Amino acid sequence: MIAVFRPPNGPDCPIYTPGKTVPGAIKIASNEKVHGPLSERAGPAIDKAADNINRIPTLEYVELKDGLAKHIGRRAFAPRHISVG
């Protein structure tokens, strides 16, 4: 048997029913996207990213800091002056 949690407001709060759709509502509670299928570029990008999904990212954010410094202007900010977190 599955235990059902009832919030303090008890019977006035409906229980979430997975897969239930309310007419006229956009359902995004189940990790669904509302804008149709993926773009032509998204699938290959996901496939490429999946090759490195088991890697822990660097904590130095070198590429991000370099990109931000380049965007802002290296004369104004060097990558070492940018904090990311």
PyMOL Python script that loads the backbone (N, CA, C, O; Angstrom):
from pymol import cmd

cmd.read_pdbstr("""\
ATOM      1  N   MET A   1       0.839  -1.182   0.000  1.00  0.00           N
ATOM      2  CA  MET A   1       0.000   0.000   0.000  1.00  0.00           C
ATOM      3  C   MET A   1       0.885   1.247   0.000  1.00  0.00           C
ATOM      4  O   MET A   1       1.911   1.283   0.680  1.00  0.00           O
ATOM      5  N   ILE A   2       0.495   2.251  -0.749  1.00  0.00           N
ATOM      6  CA  ILE A   2       1.243   3.506  -0.836  1.00  0.00           C
ATOM      7  C   ILE A   2       0.703   4.473   0.210  1.00  0.00           C
ATOM      8  O   ILE A   2      -0.507   4.665   0.326  1.00  0.00           O
ATOM      9  N   ALA A   3       1.610   5.077   0.967  1.00  0.00           N
ATOM     10  CA  ALA A   3       1.208   6.065   1.962  1.00  0.00           C
ATOM     11  C   ALA A   3       0.896   7.374   1.264  1.00  0.00           C
ATOM     12  O   ALA A   3       1.616   7.786   0.355  1.00  0.00           O
ATOM     13  N   VAL A   4      -0.168   8.022   1.684  1.00  0.00           N
ATOM     14  CA  VAL A   4      -0.580   9.296   1.098  1.00  0.00           C
ATOM     15  C   VAL A   4      -0.369  10.383   2.134  1.00  0.00           C
ATOM     16  O   VAL A   4      -0.895  10.303   3.244  1.00  0.00           O
ATOM     17  N   PHE A   5       0.404  11.403   1.769  1.00  0.00           N
ATOM     18  CA  PHE A   5       0.645  12.536   2.660  1.00  0.00           C
ATOM     19  C   PHE A   5      -0.452  13.567   2.447  1.00  0.00           C
ATOM     20  O   PHE A   5      -0.718  13.972   1.315  1.00  0.00           O
ATOM     21  N   ARG A   6      -1.069  13.980   3.502  1.00  0.00           N
ATOM     22  CA  ARG A   6      -2.076  15.036   3.439  1.00  0.00           C
ATOM     23  C   ARG A   6      -1.517  16.272   4.129  1.00  0.00           C
ATOM     24  O   ARG A   6      -1.118  16.192   5.291  1.00  0.00           O
ATOM     25  N   PRO A   7      -1.475  17.412   3.447  1.00  0.00           N
ATOM     26  CA  PRO A   7      -1.003  18.642   4.078  1.00  0.00           C
ATOM     27  C   PRO A   7      -1.925  19.052   5.229  1.00  0.00           C
ATOM     28  O   PRO A   7      -3.027  18.517   5.356  1.00  0.00           O
ATOM     29  N   PRO A   8      -1.486  19.997   6.069  1.00  0.00           N
ATOM     30  CA  PRO A   8      -2.270  20.411   7.234  1.00  0.00           C
ATOM     31  C   PRO A   8      -3.696  20.857   6.904  1.00  0.00           C
ATOM     32  O   PRO A   8      -4.596  20.707   7.731  1.00  0.00           O
ATOM     33  N   ASN A   9      -3.910  21.406   5.702  1.00  0.00           N
ATOM     34  CA  ASN A   9      -5.269  21.853   5.368  1.00  0.00           C
ATOM     35  C   ASN A   9      -6.172  20.678   4.997  1.00  0.00           C
ATOM     36  O   ASN A   9      -7.320  20.876   4.596  1.00  0.00           O
ATOM     37  N   GLY A  10      -5.656  19.463   5.129  1.00  0.00           N
ATOM     38  CA  GLY A  10      -6.407  18.219   5.035  1.00  0.00           C
ATOM     39  C   GLY A  10      -7.294  18.032   3.838  1.00  0.00           C
ATOM     40  O   GLY A  10      -6.838  18.159   2.701  1.00  0.00           O
ATOM     41  N   PRO A  11      -8.549  17.733   4.068  1.00  0.00           N
ATOM     42  CA  PRO A  11      -9.433  17.326   2.983  1.00  0.00           C
ATOM     43  C   PRO A  11      -9.705  18.421   1.955  1.00  0.00           C
ATOM     44  O   PRO A  11     -10.213  18.130   0.872  1.00  0.00           O
ATOM     45  N   ASP A  12      -9.381  19.666   2.269  1.00  0.00           N
ATOM     46  CA  ASP A  12      -9.613  20.741   1.305  1.00  0.00           C
ATOM     47  C   ASP A  12      -8.581  20.754   0.186  1.00  0.00           C
ATOM     48  O   ASP A  12      -8.795  21.387  -0.849  1.00  0.00           O
ATOM     49  N   CYS A  13      -7.465  20.061   0.384  1.00  0.00           N
ATOM     50  CA  CYS A  13      -6.389  20.036  -0.609  1.00  0.00           C
ATOM     51  C   CYS A  13      -6.475  18.733  -1.399  1.00  0.00           C
ATOM     52  O   CYS A  13      -6.366  17.652  -0.820  1.00  0.00           O
ATOM     53  N   PRO A  14      -6.673  18.824  -2.728  1.00  0.00           N
ATOM     54  CA  PRO A  14      -6.777  17.594  -3.510  1.00  0.00           C
ATOM     55  C   PRO A  14      -5.454  16.847  -3.583  1.00  0.00           C
ATOM     56  O   PRO A  14      -4.389  17.462  -3.526  1.00  0.00           O
ATOM     57  N   ILE A  15      -5.511  15.545  -3.706  1.00  0.00           N
ATOM     58  CA  ILE A  15      -4.325  14.704  -3.847  1.00  0.00           C
ATOM     59  C   ILE A  15      -3.883  14.754  -5.302  1.00  0.00           C
ATOM     60  O   ILE A  15      -4.708  14.662  -6.211  1.00  0.00           O
ATOM     61  N   TYR A  16      -2.569  14.901  -5.521  1.00  0.00           N
ATOM     62  CA  TYR A  16      -2.029  14.902  -6.885  1.00  0.00           C
ATOM     63  C   TYR A  16      -2.211  13.524  -7.506  1.00  0.00           C
ATOM     64  O   TYR A  16      -1.872  12.504  -6.906  1.00  0.00           O
ATOM     65  N   THR A  17      -2.744  13.516  -8.699  1.00  0.00           N
ATOM     66  CA  THR A  17      -2.925  12.271  -9.438  1.00  0.00           C
ATOM     67  C   THR A  17      -1.990  12.300 -10.642  1.00  0.00           C
ATOM     68  O   THR A  17      -2.213  13.095 -11.555  1.00  0.00           O
ATOM     69  N   PRO A  18      -0.956  11.469 -10.683  1.00  0.00           N
ATOM     70  CA  PRO A  18      -0.032  11.457 -11.821  1.00  0.00           C
ATOM     71  C   PRO A  18      -0.787  11.186 -13.120  1.00  0.00           C
ATOM     72  O   PRO A  18      -1.639  10.302 -13.192  1.00  0.00           O
ATOM     73  N   GLY A  19      -0.455  11.961 -14.129  1.00  0.00           N
ATOM     74  CA  GLY A  19      -1.055  11.751 -15.438  1.00  0.00           C
ATOM     75  C   GLY A  19      -2.399  12.428 -15.620  1.00  0.00           C
ATOM     76  O   GLY A  19      -2.942  12.435 -16.725  1.00  0.00           O
ATOM     77  N   LYS A  20      -2.944  12.995 -14.560  1.00  0.00           N
ATOM     78  CA  LYS A  20      -4.246  13.648 -14.663  1.00  0.00           C
ATOM     79  C   LYS A  20      -4.087  14.978 -15.393  1.00  0.00           C
ATOM     80  O   LYS A  20      -3.162  15.740 -15.111  1.00  0.00           O
ATOM     81  N   THR A  21      -4.974  15.246 -16.314  1.00  0.00           N
ATOM     82  CA  THR A  21      -4.933  16.479 -17.066  1.00  0.00           C
ATOM     83  C   THR A  21      -6.203  17.273 -16.808  1.00  0.00           C
ATOM     84  O   THR A  21      -7.305  16.726 -16.854  1.00  0.00           O
ATOM     85  N   VAL A  22      -6.050  18.545 -16.542  1.00  0.00           N
ATOM     86  CA  VAL A  22      -7.182  19.435 -16.345  1.00  0.00           C
ATOM     87  C   VAL A  22      -7.493  20.084 -17.683  1.00  0.00           C
ATOM     88  O   VAL A  22      -6.596  20.666 -18.294  1.00  0.00           O
ATOM     89  N   PRO A  23      -8.731  20.005 -18.164  1.00  0.00           N
ATOM     90  CA  PRO A  23      -9.082  20.597 -19.459  1.00  0.00           C
ATOM     91  C   PRO A  23      -8.682  22.071 -19.539  1.00  0.00           C
ATOM     92  O   PRO A  23      -8.981  22.854 -18.637  1.00  0.00           O
ATOM     93  N   GLY A  24      -8.008  22.439 -20.621  1.00  0.00           N
ATOM     94  CA  GLY A  24      -7.588  23.816 -20.846  1.00  0.00           C
ATOM     95  C   GLY A  24      -6.270  24.197 -20.203  1.00  0.00           C
ATOM     96  O   GLY A  24      -5.772  25.299 -20.432  1.00  0.00           O
ATOM     97  N   ALA A  25      -5.686  23.302 -19.397  1.00  0.00           N
ATOM     98  CA  ALA A  25      -4.427  23.604 -18.718  1.00  0.00           C
ATOM     99  C   ALA A  25      -3.251  23.067 -19.523  1.00  0.00           C
ATOM    100  O   ALA A  25      -3.385  22.097 -20.270  1.00  0.00           O
ATOM    101  N   ILE A  26      -2.104  23.706 -19.361  1.00  0.00           N
ATOM    102  CA  ILE A  26      -0.874  23.198 -19.959  1.00  0.00           C
ATOM    103  C   ILE A  26      -0.172  22.390 -18.887  1.00  0.00           C
ATOM    104  O   ILE A  26       0.201  22.929 -17.845  1.00  0.00           O
ATOM    105  N   LYS A  27       0.010  21.113 -19.130  1.00  0.00           N
ATOM    106  CA  LYS A  27       0.580  20.218 -18.128  1.00  0.00           C
ATOM    107  C   LYS A  27       2.097  20.198 -18.253  1.00  0.00           C
ATOM    108  O   LYS A  27       2.635  19.757 -19.269  1.00  0.00           O
ATOM    109  N   ILE A  28       2.782  20.672 -17.227  1.00  0.00           N
ATOM    110  CA  ILE A  28       4.243  20.628 -17.231  1.00  0.00           C
ATOM    111  C   ILE A  28       4.773  19.977 -15.960  1.00  0.00           C
ATOM    112  O   ILE A  28       5.974  20.029 -15.694  1.00  0.00           O
ATOM    113  N   ALA A  29       3.897  19.370 -15.179  1.00  0.00           N
ATOM    114  CA  ALA A  29       4.306  18.778 -13.912  1.00  0.00           C
ATOM    115  C   ALA A  29       5.068  17.470 -14.093  1.00  0.00           C
ATOM    116  O   ALA A  29       5.697  16.998 -13.146  1.00  0.00           O
ATOM    117  N   SER A  30       5.032  16.886 -15.254  1.00  0.00           N
ATOM    118  CA  SER A  30       5.688  15.595 -15.477  1.00  0.00           C
ATOM    119  C   SER A  30       6.890  15.741 -16.407  1.00  0.00           C
ATOM    120  O   SER A  30       7.160  14.862 -17.225  1.00  0.00           O
ATOM    121  N   ASN A  31       7.608  16.854 -16.276  1.00  0.00           N
ATOM    122  CA  ASN A  31       8.769  17.138 -17.126  1.00  0.00           C
ATOM    123  C   ASN A  31       8.421  17.115 -18.601  1.00  0.00           C
ATOM    124  O   ASN A  31       9.191  16.625 -19.428  1.00  0.00           O
ATOM    125  N   GLU A  32       7.276  17.640 -18.915  1.00  0.00           N
ATOM    126  CA  GLU A  32       6.862  17.734 -20.305  1.00  0.00           C
ATOM    127  C   GLU A  32       7.163  19.137 -20.795  1.00  0.00           C
ATOM    128  O   GLU A  32       7.130  20.095 -20.023  1.00  0.00           O
ATOM    129  N   LYS A  33       7.458  19.254 -22.081  1.00  0.00           N
ATOM    130  CA  LYS A  33       7.642  20.590 -22.639  1.00  0.00           C
ATOM    131  C   LYS A  33       6.431  20.943 -23.471  1.00  0.00           C
ATOM    132  O   LYS A  33       5.848  20.087 -24.137  1.00  0.00           O
ATOM    133  N   VAL A  34       6.064  22.187 -23.431  1.00  0.00           N
ATOM    134  CA  VAL A  34       4.818  22.619 -24.062  1.00  0.00           C
ATOM    135  C   VAL A  34       4.994  23.082 -25.505  1.00  0.00           C
ATOM    136  O   VAL A  34       4.011  23.420 -26.163  1.00  0.00           O
ATOM    137  N   HIS A  35       6.215  23.103 -26.004  1.00  0.00           N
ATOM    138  CA  HIS A  35       6.478  23.661 -27.325  1.00  0.00           C
ATOM    139  C   HIS A  35       6.756  22.612 -28.390  1.00  0.00           C
ATOM    140  O   HIS A  35       7.496  22.884 -29.335  1.00  0.00           O
ATOM    141  N   GLY A  36       6.188  21.436 -28.263  1.00  0.00           N
ATOM    142  CA  GLY A  36       6.347  20.427 -29.295  1.00  0.00           C
ATOM    143  C   GLY A  36       7.677  19.707 -29.227  1.00  0.00           C
ATOM    144  O   GLY A  36       8.399  19.816 -28.236  1.00  0.00           O
ATOM    145  N   PRO A  37       8.008  18.961 -30.296  1.00  0.00           N
ATOM    146  CA  PRO A  37       9.233  18.151 -30.298  1.00  0.00           C
ATOM    147  C   PRO A  37      10.505  19.003 -30.306  1.00  0.00           C
ATOM    148  O   PRO A  37      10.468  20.207 -30.557  1.00  0.00           O
ATOM    149  N   LEU A  38      11.619  18.346 -30.025  1.00  0.00           N
ATOM    150  CA  LEU A  38      12.913  19.028 -30.005  1.00  0.00           C
ATOM    151  C   LEU A  38      13.259  19.588 -31.381  1.00  0.00           C
ATOM    152  O   LEU A  38      12.800  19.080 -32.404  1.00  0.00           O
ATOM    153  N   SER A  39      14.064  20.630 -31.391  1.00  0.00           N
ATOM    154  CA  SER A  39      14.534  21.165 -32.659  1.00  0.00           C
ATOM    155  C   SER A  39      15.500  20.173 -33.299  1.00  0.00           C
ATOM    156  O   SER A  39      15.958  19.236 -32.645  1.00  0.00           O
ATOM    157  N   GLU A  40      15.801  20.377 -34.554  1.00  0.00           N
ATOM    158  CA  GLU A  40      16.716  19.477 -35.276  1.00  0.00           C
ATOM    159  C   GLU A  40      18.106  19.468 -34.653  1.00  0.00           C
ATOM    160  O   GLU A  40      18.812  18.464 -34.738  1.00  0.00           O
ATOM    161  N   ARG A  41      18.508  20.569 -34.029  1.00  0.00           N
ATOM    162  CA  ARG A  41      19.847  20.660 -33.438  1.00  0.00           C
ATOM    163  C   ARG A  41      19.905  20.091 -32.036  1.00  0.00           C
ATOM    164  O   ARG A  41      20.984  19.724 -31.569  1.00  0.00           O
ATOM    165  N   ALA A  42      18.755  20.005 -31.339  1.00  0.00           N
ATOM    166  CA  ALA A  42      18.767  19.578 -29.943  1.00  0.00           C
ATOM    167  C   ALA A  42      19.160  18.115 -29.788  1.00  0.00           C
ATOM    168  O   ALA A  42      19.951  17.787 -28.903  1.00  0.00           O
ATOM    169  N   GLY A  43      18.631  17.234 -30.620  1.00  0.00           N
ATOM    170  CA  GLY A  43      18.933  15.808 -30.503  1.00  0.00           C
ATOM    171  C   GLY A  43      20.421  15.512 -30.590  1.00  0.00           C
ATOM    172  O   GLY A  43      20.966  14.864 -29.696  1.00  0.00           O
ATOM    173  N   PRO A  44      21.101  15.972 -31.652  1.00  0.00           N
ATOM    174  CA  PRO A  44      22.546  15.740 -31.737  1.00  0.00           C
ATOM    175  C   PRO A  44      23.325  16.396 -30.585  1.00  0.00           C
ATOM    176  O   PRO A  44      24.331  15.845 -30.136  1.00  0.00           O
ATOM    177  N   ALA A  45      22.878  17.552 -30.108  1.00  0.00           N
ATOM    178  CA  ALA A  45      23.570  18.212 -28.990  1.00  0.00           C
ATOM    179  C   ALA A  45      23.433  17.383 -27.719  1.00  0.00           C
ATOM    180  O   ALA A  45      24.383  17.269 -26.944  1.00  0.00           O
ATOM    181  N   ILE A  46      22.259  16.807 -27.503  1.00  0.00           N
ATOM    182  CA  ILE A  46      22.054  15.948 -26.329  1.00  0.00           C
ATOM    183  C   ILE A  46      22.918  14.703 -26.438  1.00  0.00           C
ATOM    184  O   ILE A  46      23.538  14.285 -25.460  1.00  0.00           O
ATOM    185  N   ASP A  47      22.960  14.103 -27.637  1.00  0.00           N
ATOM    186  CA  ASP A  47      23.799  12.919 -27.849  1.00  0.00           C
ATOM    187  C   ASP A  47      25.270  13.226 -27.566  1.00  0.00           C
ATOM    188  O   ASP A  47      25.965  12.429 -26.936  1.00  0.00           O
ATOM    189  N   LYS A  48      25.738  14.378 -28.032  1.00  0.00           N
ATOM    190  CA  LYS A  48      27.142  14.761 -27.827  1.00  0.00           C
ATOM    191  C   LYS A  48      27.422  14.996 -26.338  1.00  0.00           C
ATOM    192  O   LYS A  48      28.458  14.573 -25.824  1.00  0.00           O
ATOM    193  N   ALA A  49      26.498  15.671 -25.650  1.00  0.00           N
ATOM    194  CA  ALA A  49      26.685  15.951 -24.230  1.00  0.00           C
ATOM    195  C   ALA A  49      26.647  14.677 -23.400  1.00  0.00           C
ATOM    196  O   ALA A  49      27.310  14.589 -22.367  1.00  0.00           O
ATOM    197  N   ALA A  50      25.879  13.692 -23.844  1.00  0.00           N
ATOM    198  CA  ALA A  50      25.758  12.442 -23.093  1.00  0.00           C
ATOM    199  C   ALA A  50      27.079  11.684 -23.023  1.00  0.00           C
ATOM    200  O   ALA A  50      27.287  10.882 -22.113  1.00  0.00           O
ATOM    201  N   ASP A  51      27.963  11.930 -23.971  1.00  0.00           N
ATOM    202  CA  ASP A  51      29.270  11.262 -23.960  1.00  0.00           C
ATOM    203  C   ASP A  51      30.092  11.645 -22.730  1.00  0.00           C
ATOM    204  O   ASP A  51      30.960  10.881 -22.309  1.00  0.00           O
ATOM    205  N   ASN A  52      29.832  12.807 -22.155  1.00  0.00           N
ATOM    206  CA  ASN A  52      30.611  13.291 -21.012  1.00  0.00           C
ATOM    207  C   ASN A  52      29.774  13.442 -19.747  1.00  0.00           C
ATOM    208  O   ASN A  52      30.195  14.112 -18.803  1.00  0.00           O
ATOM    209  N   ILE A  53      28.606  12.833 -19.719  1.00  0.00           N
ATOM    210  CA  ILE A  53      27.703  13.030 -18.586  1.00  0.00           C
ATOM    211  C   ILE A  53      28.260  12.466 -17.283  1.00  0.00           C
ATOM    212  O   ILE A  53      27.834  12.872 -16.201  1.00  0.00           O
ATOM    213  N   ASN A  54      29.191  11.550 -17.375  1.00  0.00           N
ATOM    214  CA  ASN A  54      29.771  10.953 -16.174  1.00  0.00           C
ATOM    215  C   ASN A  54      30.946  11.759 -15.631  1.00  0.00           C
ATOM    216  O   ASN A  54      31.557  11.350 -14.644  1.00  0.00           O
ATOM    217  N   ARG A  55      31.270  12.862 -16.231  1.00  0.00           N
ATOM    218  CA  ARG A  55      32.408  13.685 -15.800  1.00  0.00           C
ATOM    219  C   ARG A  55      31.961  14.776 -14.846  1.00  0.00           C
ATOM    220  O   ARG A  55      30.900  15.374 -15.027  1.00  0.00           O
ATOM    221  N   ILE A  56      32.765  15.034 -13.836  1.00  0.00           N
ATOM    222  CA  ILE A  56      32.497  16.131 -12.915  1.00  0.00           C
ATOM    223  C   ILE A  56      33.097  17.391 -13.527  1.00  0.00           C
ATOM    224  O   ILE A  56      34.269  17.396 -13.904  1.00  0.00           O
ATOM    225  N   PRO A  57      32.306  18.465 -13.631  1.00  0.00           N
ATOM    226  CA  PRO A  57      32.831  19.683 -14.248  1.00  0.00           C
ATOM    227  C   PRO A  57      33.919  20.322 -13.391  1.00  0.00           C
ATOM    228  O   PRO A  57      33.965  20.131 -12.176  1.00  0.00           O
ATOM    229  N   THR A  58      34.775  21.066 -14.033  1.00  0.00           N
ATOM    230  CA  THR A  58      35.817  21.786 -13.317  1.00  0.00           C
ATOM    231  C   THR A  58      35.196  22.862 -12.441  1.00  0.00           C
ATOM    232  O   THR A  58      34.210  23.486 -12.832  1.00  0.00           O
ATOM    233  N   LEU A  59      35.749  23.079 -11.291  1.00  0.00           N
ATOM    234  CA  LEU A  59      35.224  24.107 -10.399  1.00  0.00           C
ATOM    235  C   LEU A  59      35.826  25.477 -10.696  1.00  0.00           C
ATOM    236  O   LEU A  59      35.423  26.479 -10.105  1.00  0.00           O
ATOM    237  N   GLU A  60      36.783  25.518 -11.605  1.00  0.00           N
ATOM    238  CA  GLU A  60      37.414  26.793 -11.938  1.00  0.00           C
ATOM    239  C   GLU A  60      36.638  27.560 -13.013  1.00  0.00           C
ATOM    240  O   GLU A  60      36.852  28.761 -13.183  1.00  0.00           O
ATOM    241  N   TYR A  61      35.746  26.889 -13.735  1.00  0.00           N
ATOM    242  CA  TYR A  61      34.926  27.528 -14.778  1.00  0.00           C
ATOM    243  C   TYR A  61      35.778  28.322 -15.761  1.00  0.00           C
ATOM    244  O   TYR A  61      35.436  29.448 -16.121  1.00  0.00           O
ATOM    245  N   VAL A  62      36.878  27.734 -16.189  1.00  0.00           N
ATOM    246  CA  VAL A  62      37.850  28.427 -17.036  1.00  0.00           C
ATOM    247  C   VAL A  62      37.210  28.932 -18.328  1.00  0.00           C
ATOM    248  O   VAL A  62      37.361  30.103 -18.678  1.00  0.00           O
ATOM    249  N   GLU A  63      36.500  28.060 -19.035  1.00  0.00           N
ATOM    250  CA  GLU A  63      35.899  28.469 -20.315  1.00  0.00           C
ATOM    251  C   GLU A  63      34.847  29.553 -20.113  1.00  0.00           C
ATOM    252  O   GLU A  63      34.770  30.497 -20.900  1.00  0.00           O
ATOM    253  N   LEU A  64      34.033  29.425 -19.061  1.00  0.00           N
ATOM    254  CA  LEU A  64      33.009  30.425 -18.790  1.00  0.00           C
ATOM    255  C   LEU A  64      33.634  31.776 -18.461  1.00  0.00           C
ATOM    256  O   LEU A  64      33.206  32.804 -18.987  1.00  0.00           O
ATOM    257  N   LYS A  65      34.647  31.779 -17.595  1.00  0.00           N
ATOM    258  CA  LYS A  65      35.310  33.029 -17.223  1.00  0.00           C
ATOM    259  C   LYS A  65      36.000  33.670 -18.430  1.00  0.00           C
ATOM    260  O   LYS A  65      35.940  34.886 -18.609  1.00  0.00           O
ATOM    261  N   ASP A  66      36.652  32.852 -19.251  1.00  0.00           N
ATOM    262  CA  ASP A  66      37.289  33.389 -20.458  1.00  0.00           C
ATOM    263  C   ASP A  66      36.251  34.009 -21.388  1.00  0.00           C
ATOM    264  O   ASP A  66      36.460  35.090 -21.937  1.00  0.00           O
ATOM    265  N   GLY A  67      35.136  33.315 -21.555  1.00  0.00           N
ATOM    266  CA  GLY A  67      34.069  33.827 -22.423  1.00  0.00           C
ATOM    267  C   GLY A  67      33.472  35.118 -21.902  1.00  0.00           C
ATOM    268  O   GLY A  67      33.231  36.052 -22.667  1.00  0.00           O
ATOM    269  N   LEU A  68      33.233  35.174 -20.594  1.00  0.00           N
ATOM    270  CA  LEU A  68      32.687  36.398 -20.003  1.00  0.00           C
ATOM    271  C   LEU A  68      33.675  37.558 -20.123  1.00  0.00           C
ATOM    272  O   LEU A  68      33.292  38.678 -20.464  1.00  0.00           O
ATOM    273  N   ALA A  69      34.936  37.281 -19.844  1.00  0.00           N
ATOM    274  CA  ALA A  69      35.953  38.334 -19.951  1.00  0.00           C
ATOM    275  C   ALA A  69      36.041  38.848 -21.379  1.00  0.00           C
ATOM    276  O   ALA A  69      36.163  40.051 -21.609  1.00  0.00           O
ATOM    277  N   LYS A  70      35.977  37.934 -22.330  1.00  0.00           N
ATOM    278  CA  LYS A  70      36.035  38.333 -23.739  1.00  0.00           C
ATOM    279  C   LYS A  70      34.806  39.165 -24.100  1.00  0.00           C
ATOM    280  O   LYS A  70      34.916  40.164 -24.810  1.00  0.00           O
ATOM    281  N   HIS A  71      33.630  38.749 -23.609  1.00  0.00           N
ATOM    282  CA  HIS A  71      32.391  39.470 -23.905  1.00  0.00           C
ATOM    283  C   HIS A  71      32.395  40.867 -23.290  1.00  0.00           C
ATOM    284  O   HIS A  71      31.992  41.838 -23.931  1.00  0.00           O
ATOM    285  N   ILE A  72      32.857  40.958 -22.032  1.00  0.00           N
ATOM    286  CA  ILE A  72      32.878  42.248 -21.333  1.00  0.00           C
ATOM    287  C   ILE A  72      34.005  43.125 -21.859  1.00  0.00           C
ATOM    288  O   ILE A  72      33.861  44.345 -21.949  1.00  0.00           O
ATOM    289  N   GLY A  73      35.087  42.522 -22.194  1.00  0.00           N
ATOM    290  CA  GLY A  73      36.266  43.256 -22.637  1.00  0.00           C
ATOM    291  C   GLY A  73      37.403  42.981 -21.688  1.00  0.00           C
ATOM    292  O   GLY A  73      37.343  43.358 -20.518  1.00  0.00           O
ATOM    293  N   ARG A  74      38.432  42.333 -22.171  1.00  0.00           N
ATOM    294  CA  ARG A  74      39.540  41.907 -21.303  1.00  0.00           C
ATOM    295  C   ARG A  74      40.227  43.073 -20.610  1.00  0.00           C
ATOM    296  O   ARG A  74      40.816  42.895 -19.544  1.00  0.00           O
ATOM    297  N   ARG A  75      40.164  44.257 -21.194  1.00  0.00           N
ATOM    298  CA  ARG A  75      40.795  45.409 -20.535  1.00  0.00           C
ATOM    299  C   ARG A  75      40.035  45.780 -19.266  1.00  0.00           C
ATOM    300  O   ARG A  75      40.629  46.265 -18.304  1.00  0.00           O
ATOM    301  N   ALA A  76      38.705  45.548 -19.262  1.00  0.00           N
ATOM    302  CA  ALA A  76      37.900  45.877 -18.089  1.00  0.00           C
ATOM    303  C   ALA A  76      38.011  44.795 -17.019  1.00  0.00           C
ATOM    304  O   ALA A  76      38.151  45.093 -15.833  1.00  0.00           O
ATOM    305  N   PHE A  77      37.946  43.534 -17.452  1.00  0.00           N
ATOM    306  CA  PHE A  77      37.982  42.413 -16.512  1.00  0.00           C
ATOM    307  C   PHE A  77      38.812  41.282 -17.073  1.00  0.00           C
ATOM    308  O   PHE A  77      38.586  40.831 -18.196  1.00  0.00           O
ATOM    309  N   ALA A  78      39.763  40.829 -16.300  1.00  0.00           N
ATOM    310  CA  ALA A  78      40.511  39.619 -16.647  1.00  0.00           C
ATOM    311  C   ALA A  78      39.732  38.440 -16.088  1.00  0.00           C
ATOM    312  O   ALA A  78      38.998  38.609 -15.115  1.00  0.00           O
ATOM    313  N   PRO A  79      39.864  37.259 -16.665  1.00  0.00           N
ATOM    314  CA  PRO A  79      39.145  36.095 -16.135  1.00  0.00           C
ATOM    315  C   PRO A  79      39.360  35.883 -14.628  1.00  0.00           C
ATOM    316  O   PRO A  79      38.453  35.421 -13.936  1.00  0.00           O
ATOM    317  N   ARG A  80      40.551  36.218 -14.120  1.00  0.00           N
ATOM    318  CA  ARG A  80      40.824  36.017 -12.693  1.00  0.00           C
ATOM    319  C   ARG A  80      40.033  36.970 -11.811  1.00  0.00           C
ATOM    320  O   ARG A  80      39.954  36.763 -10.600  1.00  0.00           O
ATOM    321  N   HIS A  81      39.437  38.028 -12.404  1.00  0.00           N
ATOM    322  CA  HIS A  81      38.623  38.969 -11.647  1.00  0.00           C
ATOM    323  C   HIS A  81      37.143  38.584 -11.614  1.00  0.00           C
ATOM    324  O   HIS A  81      36.333  39.284 -11.008  1.00  0.00           O
ATOM    325  N   ILE A  82      36.796  37.489 -12.255  1.00  0.00           N
ATOM    326  CA  ILE A  82      35.394  37.061 -12.353  1.00  0.00           C
ATOM    327  C   ILE A  82      35.169  35.883 -11.423  1.00  0.00           C
ATOM    328  O   ILE A  82      35.898  34.892 -11.459  1.00  0.00           O
ATOM    329  N   SER A  83      34.149  36.010 -10.591  1.00  0.00           N
ATOM    330  CA  SER A  83      33.791  34.950  -9.656  1.00  0.00           C
ATOM    331  C   SER A  83      32.509  34.275 -10.134  1.00  0.00           C
ATOM    332  O   SER A  83      31.553  34.951 -10.515  1.00  0.00           O
ATOM    333  N   VAL A  84      32.490  32.968 -10.114  1.00  0.00           N
ATOM    334  CA  VAL A  84      31.332  32.206 -10.555  1.00  0.00           C
ATOM    335  C   VAL A  84      30.946  31.256  -9.439  1.00  0.00           C
ATOM    336  O   VAL A  84      31.809  30.641  -8.813  1.00  0.00           O
ATOM    337  N   GLY A  85      29.682  31.139  -9.195  1.00  0.00           N
ATOM    338  CA  GLY A  85      29.264  30.211  -8.156  1.00  0.00           C
ATOM    339  C   GLY A  85      27.783  30.143  -8.006  1.00  0.00           C
ATOM    340  O   GLY A  85      27.282  29.398  -7.163  1.00  0.00           O
TER     341      GLY A  85
END
""", "prot")
cmd.dss("prot")
cmd.show_as("cartoon", "prot")
cmd.util.cbc("prot")
cmd.orient("prot")
